């Protein structure tokens, strides 16, 4: 039974045209997101962190999650300063960015759990216990479908009558004695999507603020996080499973975007060197033997400082963009595949878990994400054309 010490939030795949081969009306390739190798390396860090049959010295999975919050903050500041003048369009397109693939993986996970009892984190009995209590059943049905608030399930266990029991000790699964509420999620790593949704709700308003105000918000969030050391709670869930204590990471990304004009003036070689350094840290951070809490803060700063330069260097590299597009489906699918591998124990299980996760991610990318993202792009273009035509028709 796996413990989710830090699933990833690799959700920022494409805020322009998703596919390198997709062309706009002019016949030219439409620009898309990048930081591809960085994003996939973070996603692989989570996969390796949740794969108990091998030990790969990548960055800690929990730190990889929080690194992605910084990346998300950068991208949201980018798109809100550009194509999303319509806040309603921003909200609906963010929902369309995350929901289709999530619902597809949730359906596959339901088949795996209830059809084959194949799961890395739960069993059919876990769901039977949770849904035996009407109130817990209502909460879990909402959380599985709506996602918002999933991070709070790490603060509760499920009692022997199916009731939710508040537990601030950071309890870990210990069947049959301890069942943590998040185990009754079909896609338990999606707690981080809840954090993303909450950030999206306030991102349009944060994007309008000056850097000093953003810095003050980040400082308040950091102070609240550090206050957890003095509180009678498990610091791990305090610093990782409360939106106010992780808000500063998103804000770090938004502040990093303010440095984009400076980064654009420098040679792209600076960005490539920065990308190589960040990749080396993601892959080899444990080898540096830095105290975990210190290494966490060092990485926060380095990732925030490095993103503008890496973005400037890689923004027109289609293959890097396509590779990065795998990060979100890889995040969603890896526990599903690991659960199947742990249940059926095939030969070379580690390779099957890694290869199966990548293969399923490619299928979701091609069959779901790219078609949906082309639709999202058309929605943006339609609004842009309507706005452009407004003066002529007035």
Buried (B, 14 or more C-beta within 10 A) or exposed (E): BBBBBBBBBBBBBBBBBBBBEBEEEEEEBBBBBBBBBBBBBBBBBBBBBBBBEEEBEBBBBBBBBBBBBBBBBBBBBBBBBEBBEBEEBBBEBBEBBBEBBBEBBBEBBBEBBBEEEBBBBBBEEBBEBBBBBEEBBEBBEEBBEEBBBBBBBBBBBBEEEBBBBEBBEBBEBEEEEEBBBBBBBBBBBBBBBBBBBBBBEBBBEBBEBEEEEBBEBBEBBBEBBEEBEEEEBBBBBBBBBBBEBBBBBBBBBBBBBBBBEEBBEBEBEBBBBBBEEBBEBBBEBBEEEEEEEEBBEBBBEBBBBBBBBBBBBBBEBBEBBBBBBBBBBBBBBBBBBBBBBBBEEEEEBBEBBBEBBBEBBBEBBEEBBBEBBBEBBEBBBEBBEEEEEEEEEE
